[in-house]
Amino acid sequence: MTPTMKTLFLLAGLLCLNTARSQTELTTETKRPMKLNAGIITERLAETKHFYTQYLGFGVTFENEFYLLLHTPDHKAEISFLLPHHPSQQPLFQRPFSGDGVYLTIEVADVDALYAELIAKNLPIAIELRDEPWGDRHFAVTDPNGIGIDFVTYNEPTKP
């Protein structure tokens, strides 16, 4: 992928830290480093691999017949995909994603360049490139699983 991607994955409802103390009460000694790897359970492993690698330049960190782990071009974030109903997995990880209520936000240095690149690759655009009053310049696509992906470059909000 030509533009360098600074990537942040935000998945509503996939990470909930439930602690008795607030983050400000935690001392440096008790804070634990964490790395989020969001996972989607889907039948569409092949289509998903093609989409993320061919359109977005992601790499394959690991894959087997039921699991696909992808990384962003800069290796700073990962996302995984799991085949539903696989006998190696516990019931919690059996049910497939239904296609609603999840989105990804990927921050890029130059959203205009990425938009032009994806248009040239004939990727359907779900939300055309636009500026928002709060400072986002963004557009969105949908992956093979129905997940909306919002590509954004953050700017200063416009003054009223």
Disulfide bonds with the S-S distance in Angstrom:
none
